[in-house]
Amino acid sequence: MMDNYNTVYSGGSGEFIEKKSRFIGEVFPVETEEEAIQYIEEVKKRYWDARHHCFAYVINGNQITERFSDDGEPSGTAGKPILDVIKGDRLKNVLIVVTRYFGGTLLGTGGLVRAYTTAAREGINHSTIISKMLGVKLKIGTDYTGLGKLQYLFAQKSIPILETIYAEDVFITIIVPITEERIIVQEITESTNAKSTIEKVEECWFACVGNEIKLFEI
């Protein structure tokens, strides 16, 4: 399993017009092929009078699944360029559908590739993209003497604090990248002179969305 990847937190849409042809790029977060197919069908129903509904998606399951469709456009001019945008941004679990309303003028192979690429990019530009990291939640117990030392350590390392419980002792829950777990545990132990307790709570994905830390199930 990879320990980090880029994905869509919330989808968006954008438009591009070339020689009166209208290209509408829509982005969706998806977890399965079934979900992607459902969104594609919804787009087709919403824009039932459009000539083409080209798409591409990449899903990060037990193995990476990639699919794309030109939906009647010349081979290689629509679906593949959309897929190239997704892969260029290292996105996973994402679907992009580009709907085309034909404007009466043929664009040629190069023109179609540029148009579908631009529409896909416009959709992404209007979406919220995040970087998910595989992390581990740690619950640290310390006395009040060690509290300041831990707060300083976490600030220096930019480690998010999820919860702080003040009782006879202090219990702080943090989340760290799983690749850094060993060294962070060592630094916590050293900064508190081995007087802290460290409990591994669970593994989960996490990402920074705006100024907030969001957690996601594995």
C-alpha positions in Angstrom: 0.0 0.0 0.0 1.3 3.5 -0.9 1.7 5.8 2.0 0.6 9.1 0.3 -1.3 10.2 -2.8 -3.2 13.2 -4.2 -6.9 13.1 -4.5 -10.1 15.2 -4.7 -11.7 16.3 -1.5 -14.6 18.1 -3.2 -15.2 18.2 -7.0 -15.9 21.1 -9.2 -16.6 22.1 -12.8 -15.2 24.5 -15.4 -15.9 25.3 -19.0 -13.9 26.0 -22.2 -15.2 27.2 -25.5 -13.4 26.7 -28.8 -14.9 27.7 -32.1 -18.4 27.7 -30.6 -17.9 24.2 -29.2 -18.6 24.1 -25.5 -16.6 21.8 -23.3 -17.7 21.3 -19.7 -15.2 19.6 -17.4 -16.6 18.0 -14.2 -14.5 16.4 -11.4 -15.8 13.8 -8.9 -14.1 12.0 -6.0 -14.8 8.2 -6.4 -13.8 5.1 -4.5 -15.0 2.4 -6.8 -15.7 1.8 -10.5 -19.4 1.4 -9.8 -19.4 4.9 -8.3 -17.6 6.3 -11.3 -20.1 4.7 -13.7 -23.0 6.1 -11.7 -21.6 9.6 -12.0 -21.0 9.2 -15.7 -24.6 8.2 -16.2 -25.8 11.2 -14.1 -23.8 13.5 -16.3 -25.2 12.0 -19.5 -28.8 12.5 -18.2 -28.1 16.1 -17.1 -26.6 17.0 -20.5 -28.8 14.7 -22.5 -28.6 16.9 -25.6 -24.8 17.0 -25.8 -22.9 15.1 -28.5 -20.1 13.6 -26.4 -19.4 12.7 -22.8 -15.8 11.7 -22.6 -14.2 10.6 -19.4 -11.2 9.1 -17.5 -10.8 7.8 -14.0 -8.1 6.4 -11.8 -9.0 4.3 -8.7 -6.6 3.3 -6.0 -7.9 -0.1 -4.7 -6.0 -3.3 -4.3 -4.5 -2.4 -7.6 -4.6 0.8 -9.7 -7.5 0.9 -12.1 -7.4 3.2 -15.1 -10.2 3.7 -17.6 -11.0 6.3 -20.3 -13.4 6.8 -23.2 -13.4 9.0 -26.3 -17.2 8.5 -26.6 -17.3 8.9 -30.4 -14.5 11.5 -30.8 -11.5 10.4 -32.9 -9.4 7.8 -31.0 -6.9 9.4 -28.6 -8.3 12.9 -28.8 -10.4 13.0 -25.6 -10.3 10.2 -23.0 -6.5 9.8 -23.1 -5.8 13.6 -22.7 -8.2 13.7 -19.7 -6.3 10.7 -18.2 -3.0 12.4 -18.8 -4.2 15.4 -16.8 -5.2 13.1 -13.9 -1.9 11.2 -14.0 0.1 14.4 -14.4 -1.3 15.7 -11.1 -0.7 12.2 -9.5 -4.4 12.0 -8.6 -6.1 8.9 -7.4 -9.7 8.1 -6.7 -10.9 10.7 -9.2 -13.2 10.8 -12.2 -13.3 13.6 -14.8 -16.1 13.8 -17.3 -15.9 16.4 -20.2 -19.1 17.0 -22.0 -19.0 18.6 -25.5 -21.7 20.6 -27.2 -20.6 20.7 -30.9 -20.4 24.2 -32.2 -20.5 23.4 -35.9 -16.8 23.6 -36.7 -14.4 20.7 -36.7 -11.4 21.3 -34.4 -9.0 18.7 -35.8 -7.0 16.2 -33.8 -4.7 18.7 -32.2 -7.6 21.1 -31.4 -9.6 18.3 -29.7 -6.7 17.2 -27.6 -6.1 20.8 -26.4 -9.8 21.4 -25.8 -10.3 18.3 -23.7 -7.1 18.8 -21.8 -8.1 22.4 -21.0 -11.6 21.5 -19.9 -10.3 18.8 -17.6 -7.8 21.3 -16.2 -10.6 23.8 -15.6 -12.5 21.2 -13.7 -9.6 20.5 -11.5 -8.9 24.2 -11.0 -12.4 24.6 -9.5 -12.0 21.5 -7.2 -10.3 21.1 -3.9 -7.3 18.9 -4.2 -5.6 17.3 -1.1 -2.7 15.1 -0.3 -3.6 12.1 1.8 -1.0 10.5 4.0 -1.2 7.2 5.8 -0.8 8.0 9.4 -1.0 6.7 12.9 -2.8 8.2 15.9 -0.8 8.3 19.1 -2.1 9.0 22.6 0.6 10.4 24.8 0.3 10.6 28.6 2.5 13.0 30.5 2.7 15.0 33.7 2.4 18.8 33.6 6.2 19.1 33.6 6.4 17.3 30.3 3.5 19.1 28.7 5.5 22.2 27.7 8.3 20.0 26.2 5.8 18.0 24.1 4.0 21.1 22.9 7.3 22.6 21.8 8.3 19.4 20.1 5.0 19.1 18.2 5.2 22.8 17.2 8.8 22.4 15.9 7.8 19.2 13.9 4.4 20.7 12.7 2.7 17.6 14.3 -1.1 18.1 14.5 -2.7 17.8 17.9 -6.1 16.2 17.6 -7.2 16.3 21.3 -5.8 17.4 24.7 -7.4 16.1 27.9 -6.3 17.8 31.2 -6.8 15.6 34.2 -4.3 14.5 37.0 -2.0 13.9 34.0 -2.3 15.3 30.5 -3.3 13.1 27.5 -2.5 14.4 24.0 -3.6 12.7 20.9 -1.6 13.4 17.8 -1.4 12.0 14.2 1.9 11.5 12.4 2.9 10.0 9.0 3.3 6.2 9.5 6.8 6.5 7.9 7.8 8.8 10.8 6.2 6.9 13.7 9.4 5.3 15.0 11.5 8.5 15.1 8.6 10.6 16.6 8.1 8.0 19.4 11.9 8.2 20.1 11.8 12.0 20.2 8.8 12.0 22.6 10.6 9.6 24.9 13.8 11.6 24.9 12.0 15.0 25.4 10.1 13.7 28.5 13.1 11.7 29.9 11.1 8.4 29.3 8.4 9.6 31.7 5.6 9.6 29.1 3.3 6.8 28.0 2.6 6.2 24.3 -0.3 4.3 23.0 -0.9 3.5 19.3 -4.6 4.2 18.8 -5.2 3.3 15.1 -3.9 3.8 11.6 -5.8 6.1 9.2 -5.4 8.4 6.3 -5.2 12.1 7.0 -5.0 15.4 5.1 -4.8 19.1 5.6 -7.9 20.8 4.3 -7.6 24.5 4.6 -6.5 25.0 8.2 -8.0 21.7 9.5 -6.8 18.2 9.7 -9.3 15.7 8.3 -9.2 12.0 9.1 -10.3 9.2 6.7 -10.8 5.5 7.3 -8.4 3.0 5.6 
